[in-house]
Each structure stands twice: as structure tokens, then as C-alpha cells.
Amino acid sequence: MMGTPTPDVTDPAAARPRVWRVGLTGGIASGKTAVAGMFAELGIPVIDTDLISRQIVSPGSPALQEIVAAFGAGVLQGDGSLDRPKLREIVFADPARRRQLEAITHPRIGAAMAAQCEQAGGPYQLVVVPLLIESGFDRHVDRILVVDCPEELQLSRLMTRDGDDPLRAKQLLAAQLSRAGRLARADDVVDNSGPLALTRQRVVELDARYRELAGRQHLPSPGSVAQNAGKTTATD
């Protein structure tokens, strides 16, 4: 879906030195944007695929024109911009239509993301991909960071943020990888269920750790660090 891209591109940096990458993911309404912002405040380049997914469908863009051709003018708002909630409803109910949308958007998202990674520099990079694990994009990062909170809190945040009713909110959660599934794949976890001050403290700790790990790496291979560097949680 639009807000959870599944990039499928050949990594242009795979065959040459590149900046060490942390892939940030988490369930819907877990607080990924807030956590990414905290890393950005510490001077870490953040490449956000959800933001890219919005940019590539701006009014007049080739991607938006292809979407209208495939799904009809009914997916446009009065000002010519994409009606994302309406399109989400269409593709949520029909896997074939979802794949049709992905074929339009994901190559563009992946290309833009790869270009941003190449240009961003930094001591390491934070790549935000909502469906990092489900998409298989985790192979392009060196470590997986999961933003976590109880599902009950996710539901409450989702209903407050998007105005979804409880049933709809539960359906959106069910469409993603389970909380247990994400945590099982995590190298590091940020518990975002408490005060923001505690979340920020955890981010500062992880930033120091990531700078250390990135400094050790020579020609890093995606996935190798995540497998060998050891897992940490907020209680470590």
C-alpha cells in the first residue's frame, strides 16, 4: 500500500563502499516517525520511504498519471492530489489491485531511496521502511531497529490519528506482520509506549552504539552486521 512501500531495486552501493545502514520499522502507529525524528536531531541522515511514496505521486507526476489510468479519476481529490484513503480502501480489499499499485510505485520509491542513500553520507544512515521485514528489504541494511508498543496502544493511536473505527483499526493491524514476528527479527528495540523522554534516552544510547558499530565496519555487507553484532533491547 502507499504508506508501506516494498522497494524492489538493485542496491547501487552493493558493489562498493557505502555508509552503514540501520533499517527502522515497526507496526502502524507505533511511533516510527517520532523515533526517526530523534535520530535526525542527533545528526543522522534519515531516508523515509513513506515520505518518498508521497513525493512520487505529487500532482502532475508520472506515477500519479499511471495510477489514475489504472484506478480511475475517482482516486483524485478536488485539487488534483491523490486521495490516499480512498486508494487504500481499494487496494486493501483486493490483493491483485494492490500488486498493480505496487508495480507503479515501488520501483520509483526504490530508485529514489537508493539515490538518497548514496547522497546522504553521515556516520551511518537510518532507512525507514514500514514493511522492512515483509518486503525483504532488510537484506539492504546492516541492522534492524523495531519501534514497539503494545497493540492496544497502537489501536488507540490509530483511531485517534486517522479516525478509524475499532474494527477497521484491527484489520489494519492484522494486515501487517505480527508484533511477535517483528520482535523476533529485531536486532534492537525502542519501547515507545512510555514517556517521550525515555524513548529519547533510548535513541541516544542506540546512536552511540551505532556510531561505534559503523566505525568498525569495512566494506559492510547488508545483513552481516545484523546477524553477528548481537541483539539489544531497552533493558540491556
N, C-alpha and C positions, 0 to 999 in steps of 0.2 A: 504494500500500500504506500501511498505517497509519503507518509511520515516515517516509514520504516523501510528505507531502501535496502536493496540487496545488491551491492555493487558486484559487477562481474567483468573485471578488466584485468589485463595483464599488467602487473606492477612494473612500471618503467624503471624503478630503482632496484629491482630484484637482482640484477646482474652487476651492480656496482655499489660502492659505499653509500649508505644512506643514514639518516638520523633514526635513532632508536624510537620505536613507537609503542605507545600504550593504547589499547583499544578499550574504550569506555562504553559500557552497555548497562542495561537494566530494564525492568518492566515498565510499562506505560505508567506515567505519573509517579515514578519512583524518585524523581528529582535529579535526573541526569543533567539538565541544563544548569541548574544551580551549582552542582558539583563542578561541571566543566568551567563555569564562570570563576570559581575559586582557583582553579589551576591557572586560568588566564591571568588572574590578578597577580600570580606569582611569576609571570613572565613566560609561561609555557604556551607555545602555539597550539591552538585548538582548531581542528578541522571537523566541522559539524555537518554530517551528511544530510540531516534533516533540513538545515538551513539551505544547503545546496539544492535539495529537492524542491524547495520553494523558488529559488532563484531561476532554475532552469525552465519553470513554467510561467514566467512573468508574461504579461500581455504582449502579444506580438512575437513571442519566441517560437522557434520551430517545434519544440516539444509540445507547447500548448496547441498549436495548429494541428498536430498529429492526434492529440487527444480529442479535440473537437471533431475531427474527421472520423475517429473511431467510436466515440461515445455520444456524439450529437451536441448541438449548441446548448442543450439543457444543462450542461455541466458548467456553464459560464454564469457569472453574476452580472448584474446590470452594467457594471463598469468595465466589463470585458475580462475581468480576472477570473481565475479558476475557483469554482465553488467546491472547495476541498471536502467539506462534509457530505455533499451530495455525491461526489465521485466515490468517496469512501463507502457510502452505502451501496453503490452499485457493485464495486469490486469485492466488498466484504461478503456479499451473498453469492458470488459466482467465481469460483477459482479460475475458470477459463478467462473471464474478463480481467481478473487480477493479473494473470500472466500476460495478457495483452497490454495492460498498462505498464507492467514491469519491462516489457520489451521496448517500450518507448522511452521510459525514464531512466532505467538503471544503467545502460551504457553511458548516458550523458552524466549521470551522477558519479559514476566510477571514474570517468575521464577527468571531470572537474576536481574530484577528490585527489586523484593521483597528482595532478598538476599543482594543487595547493600544497601537498606534502613535499613535493620537490622544491618548492619555492619558500617554504615556511622557515626552514632552519630550526634553531633552538637547541637547547641541551638535550631535549627529547621532545616528542610530539604526542599530543592526545588526539586520537581519532574517535569521534563519537559516532557510533553506528547502533541504532536501536535493536536491529536484528543481527548483531555481530556474529553470534554463535549459530543461529539458524541458517544464516546465509552462507556460512563457510568462509566469510571474510576474515575470521580470526587467523587464518593462515598468513595474512599480510601484516600481522602485528606481533610484537615480541612478548607481550604480557596482556592479560585480560583483567580489567578492573570492573567489578559489578557494583552498581549503586543499588542498595537493597532497603526494603522496608516491608512490614507485614502487608499481606494482601488486603486486609481490612482498611488499612490506611491508604493503599493505592485506590481502592474503590471510592473512599470518601473524597480524596483529592480529585479523582477523575470526574465524579459527579459535580463537584464544586467548580472545577475548571471548565468543563465542556457542557455542563447541563444535562449529562446523560442520566437516564433513569437507572435504578439498580440492576435491572435485567440486562440492559444494554451494556452497562459498565462491566458486568460479569462476563458477558460474551466477548468483549474486547480483551479482557484478561485471559480468557480461555483460548483465544486465538494465538497467544504467544507461548513461547517456551515457559514451562512451569518455573516457579521460584526455585524449587529444589534443583531443577535442571541447570539453571543459570549458576547457582552457588556451587554446584559440583564442578563446573568448568572454570570457576574464578581462581585467579592467582591472588587477587587482593579484593577486599570488600570494604565499601563505605556504608556504614549503617546510617541511613538518612531518616530515621524515624524519630529522632530526638531534637534537641535544640540545635539551631544552625551553628552555634559556637562549637559544639562538639564535632559536627561534620567538618567544619573548617580546620579544627585541630587535627583531625584525621588526614585531611588533604595535605596539610603542611608536613605531616610525618611521611606520607607517601611521596610527596615531591622530593624530599631529601633522599629517600630510598631510591627513587627512580633516577635521580641525578647520579647517584653512586653506581647503580647498575649500568646506566648508559655509558658512564665513563670507563667501565671495564671492557665494553664490547669493542671488537674489531671486526668490521665487515659482518654485522649481525645478520643472522638468517631468521626470517619470520618464523615464530613459533618455538625456536630453540630455547630462548631465554625463558619463555613462559613455562616450558617443560622442566627446566633444570634449576631455576633460581629459587624455587621454594615458594610456598603459599603463605600469605599473611592475612590476618583478619584484624578487625578493630580491637581485638583483645590481645594481640601479640605485643 
